Amino acid sequence: EYETLGRLYFQADDNAEAVTWLGKAVEAARREGEKPKELWFQLMDQALVEINDGPRRLANLEALVRAYPKQEYYSRIPALYSQGSGDDKTVMLQAYRLAMAD
């Protein structure tokens, strides 16, 4: 099972493989019309930090926020946007964060 392999690679500190297998778990869940588990996105985020893959981390966090819109996840994204050329995205995200605070 994709999740099991992803978690095993994560525990073994093989973060690139963990990202691969957790990503496959997310894709499989979506293909089956299911919502991917929040934990899969969280583990992928940690693994992507370890392998220093900012673009894929940003994509993962955006997917996490869409599936599980929690303020703690929104707060991680502005720093990643500010590293690239995402000024408009940073403004938009700040508006979302204000809306979530209400």
C-alpha positions in Angstrom: 0.0 0.0 0.0 1.3 3.4 -0.9 0.7 5.0 2.5 2.6 2.2 4.3 5.6 2.5 2.0 5.6 6.3 2.3 5.5 6.2 6.1 8.3 3.5 6.2 10.5 5.6 3.9 9.7 8.7 6.0 10.7 6.8 9.2 13.9 5.7 7.5 14.7 9.3 6.6 14.5 8.5 2.9 12.5 11.6 2.3 12.6 11.6 -1.5 11.1 8.1 -1.6 8.6 9.1 1.1 7.4 12.0 -1.0 7.1 9.7 -4.0 5.0 7.1 -2.2 2.8 9.5 -0.2 2.2 11.4 -3.5 1.0 8.1 -5.0 -1.3 7.6 -2.0 -2.8 11.1 -2.6 -3.3 10.4 -6.3 -4.8 7.0 -5.7 -7.3 8.4 -3.2 -8.3 11.1 -5.7 -8.7 8.6 -8.5 -11.1 6.6 -6.2 -13.1 9.8 -5.4 -11.9 9.9 -1.9 -10.3 12.7 0.1 -6.6 12.1 0.8 -5.7 11.8 4.4 -4.4 15.0 6.1 -1.5 13.1 7.5 -0.2 12.3 4.1 0.1 16.0 3.2 1.7 16.7 6.6 4.3 14.0 6.2 5.0 15.1 2.6 5.5 18.7 3.9 8.1 17.5 6.5 9.9 15.4 3.9 9.9 18.2 1.3 11.5 20.5 3.9 14.2 17.9 4.5 15.0 17.6 0.8 14.7 21.4 0.4 12.2 21.2 -2.5 10.4 24.6 -2.2 8.2 24.4 -5.3 6.9 20.9 -4.5 6.4 21.9 -0.9 4.3 24.9 -2.0 2.2 22.7 -4.3 1.7 20.3 -1.4 0.7 23.0 1.0 -1.7 24.5 -1.5 -3.3 21.1 -1.9 -3.4 20.7 1.9 -5.1 24.0 2.4 -7.7 23.2 -0.3 -8.5 19.8 1.4 -8.1 20.9 5.0 -8.5 24.7 5.3 -6.9 25.4 8.7 -5.2 28.6 9.7 -2.0 26.8 10.7 -1.6 25.6 7.1 -2.3 29.0 5.6 0.4 30.5 7.8 3.1 28.4 6.2 2.5 29.5 2.7 3.3 33.2 2.6 7.0 32.6 3.3 7.2 30.2 0.3 5.4 32.7 -1.9 7.7 35.5 -0.9 10.7 33.4 -1.9 9.5 33.3 -5.5 7.7 35.8 -7.6 4.3 35.4 -6.0 3.5 38.9 -4.7 -0.1 38.8 -5.9 -0.5 35.3 -4.3 0.9 36.7 -1.0 -1.8 39.4 -1.0 -4.5 36.9 -1.9 -3.3 34.6 0.8 -3.3 37.3 3.4 -6.9 38.0 2.6 -7.7 34.3 3.1 -6.0 34.3 6.4 -8.0 37.3 7.5 -11.2 35.6 6.4 -10.2 32.5 8.4 -9.6 34.6 11.5 -13.2 35.8 11.5 
